[in-house]
Amino acid sequence: MSHGPSEASAWVRRFAERIPAGGPVLDLAAGGGRHTRLFLALGHPVTAVDRDVAALADLRDNPAATILTADLESGRPWPLGDRRFGGVIVTNYLHRPLLPAIVAAVAPGGCLIYETFAVGNERFGKPSNPDFLLRPDELLDAVRDKLTVIAYENLQVAAPRPAVVQRIAATSSW
């Protein structure tokens, strides 16, 4: 996971080059915008989506940044319609009903980079609610027959704090 609130995740940085140069990026549940800022710096237009976008206010005048306020768990339709992105980034967020839409948002040639907490993390604190913890192989199941897995991990990490995480990087065929 990341080493600080504003530092991009090492997992995301590791696979960032898999996103086509200049391709649009979706930062879902963008939070403070650490990945939005990373991909803007790498020359990608970025759509950042979160229910609270206050931490992204400084990006409102950036022509490469689209800031979208949306409560992804409201039961409303997927706020991005059928838009596709060269990169779809999701970290520290899980709302299972969105998994099919997240996978479908990866454009041909694009890459999904996903990292969040998994079952077992309850031993280390929050999140501990099973609704917010991926089950074993759940990300693999979400992309099966849809994307090609480049890397997948389900493991306990020590830094920045002890946690159990699941993460995947997967690409869409051309």
N, C-alpha and C positions, 0 to 999 in steps of 0.2 A: 504494500500500500504506500501511501506517500510518507514523506518524512517531516512534513509540516503542513500547516493549513493552506499555504499558497504554493507549495512545491508540487509539481505534477507527479503523478504516480510513476514509479519506475517501470511498471508493466505497460502503462500507456506510452511512455517515452520509448520503450524497447520496440514497440510495434508501429510507432507513428509513421515510419518510412514506408509501411505497407499501404498507406493511403495514397492514392494517385496524386501526383504533384498538382497543387492548386485546386484539387477536388473539394467540393463542399463537405463540411463536417457538421454533424449533429452532436452537441454536448447535452445529453439528456440528464435532467436533474442536476443542472450545472452548478448549483450552490454558489460558492464564492468566485467561480469562474477560472480556477487554476488551469483547467484543460482548454477552456475557451481561449484564454490568453496564450497558452502554448501553441495552439494551432493557428491563431492569428499571426503570431510571431514567425511561424513556419510558412506563411503565405497562403493559408487557406481561408476562404470565407466560412464563417461559423454561425450556425443557428444555435443559440443557447436557450434552453427551455427549463424553467423552474417555476414553482408556485410563488416564490419570493425572489424577485430579481434586483432587489435593492443593492446588493453587492456588485452588480454589473452596471450600475448607473454610469460609471466613467466610460463605458464602451458605447453608449447610446449614439455618439456622434461618429463612431468608426464605421465607414461605409461597408466594411467587410463583415461587420457584426450585425446579426439580427437577434434581438432579444425578445423572447416570447414568454409572457406570463401565462402559465397554465397549471391548473391543479390536475396532475396526471391520474389521480386516484378518485376523481369526482364522479366517475361513471359516464362522463361525456365522451363523445367519440374522440379517437386519436386526433390530436390537434394539428397534425402535419399532413393529413390526407394521404395521398399516394406519393408524396415526395420521396425521392431516393437521395442518398448521400454517399460520397466516396469514403467517408469514415463515420462510424457511429460509436460514440464513446459513452459508456455508462460506468460510474464508479460509486461504491457505497450506497447503492440504491437497488431496491427490489420491489416491484409490484407485478406479481405473476401474470395478471391478465394482459399486461403490455408486452410480454415476451414475443408473441407472434408478430406484433406490429414493429417491434424493435428489429427483429431479424429481417422482416420484409423491407425495412427502410434502407438496407444496405444495397447500394447500386451495383450493377454488374462491374466487376473489377474492384469493388470496394472492400472495406475491412471493418468488421465489428471488433471492438476492444472493450471487454466487459470484465469488471473486477468488483466483487462485493463479498460480504460475510457469508459464512456457511455454517451448517449444523456442526456443533462442537464449540462455536464461539461463545455460547452461553457460559462456559467455564471461565471466561475472561471478562465478563461484564456485558455491556450493551454493544450491539443489539443482542438480546437474548430471546425475544419473541420468535417462535418458529415461522411466523408469517414473514419475517424479514431475514430469514436464513435459508440459503440455498440448500436443497437436499443433495446427497451424493449424485454426481453426474448430471445435475439438472441443466446446467448450461450446455453440456454435450447433447442432451435430449432436445433442447430448444433449437439447436442448429442442425440436427440430424437430417440428412437428405435435402438441406437447403443451402448450407455453407460448407466450405472446406476448412477443417480445423488445422491451424498452423501450430498452435500451442495451447495446452490446457493444464491447469494445476488445481488441485484441491489439497490444501496443506495448512499446517500451522506455521505461522511466521512469528518472529521475535520482535521485529521492528516495523513501524515506530513504537508499537506496543504489542504484546502477545495477542494473537487473534487467529481464528481459523477463516481462511478465505478460499474462494473459488474464483478462477479467472480463465478467460478464454480469449484467444485471438483467432478469428476465422474470416476467410475471404469468400467473396461471391465470384462465380465463374464469369468470364467475359461473355 
